[in-house]
Amino acid sequence: MAEYILKVGRKGEIYTPKKLRLRIGISPGNEIIAITNGNQLILKKKKTIIELLEDETIASVTEQEIKNERSLLEKELLER
């Protein structure tokens, strides 16, 4: 864990040191998630769609399972 001092601009902009940006991989245009906890502010880099797709899967579904589920949903919609 590392600690950094950030500066706040006149309009509330938060300026991050280059070392911090490099450490967590922040680039211009990236989105940051801000979480408050009492008087604490936690900043997290929001993952891009590419990063989410590259993450380890938490579940797997076969093509047949998708077809079965789709069939069930179609039947349910037709019954309405």
GIHU-V177181 format. One record per residue. RES is the residue in one letter. SS is DSSP state (A for helix, B for strand, O for the rest). OMEGA is omega in whole degrees, 0 to 359 (999 if undefined). Layout:
BEGIN
<<RES	SS	OMEGA> <RES	SS	OMEGA>>
END
This chain:
BEGIN
<<M	O	179> <A	O	180> <E	O	181> <Y	O	174> <I	O	179> <L	O	178> <K	B	179> <V	B	179> <G	O	183> <R	O	182> <K	O	178> <G	O	178> <E	O	177> <I	B	181> <Y	B	183> <T	O	177> <P	O	181> <K	A	180> <K	A	179> <L	A	180> <R	A	179> <L	A	183> <R	A	182> <I	A	174> <G	O	178> <I	O	177> <S	O	176> <P	O	180> <G	O	177> <N	O	176> <E	O	181> <I	B	176> <I	B	178> <A	B	180> <I	B	177> <T	B	178> <N	B	186> <G	O	178> <N	O	179> <Q	B	176> <L	B	180> <I	B	179> <L	B	179> <K	B	176> <K	B	176> <K	O	182> <K	O	175> <T	O	179> <I	A	178> <I	A	179> <E	A	178> <L	A	180> <L	A	180> <E	A	179> <D	O	177> <E	O	181> <T	O	178> <I	O	178> <A	O	176> <S	O	182> <V	O	178> <T	O	177> <E	A	180> <Q	A	178> <E	A	178> <I	A	179> <K	A	179> <N	A	180> <E	A	179> <R	A	179> <S	A	179> <L	A	180> <L	A	178> <E	A	179> <K	A	180> <E	A	180> <L	A	179> <L	A	180> <E	A	182> <R	O	999>>
END
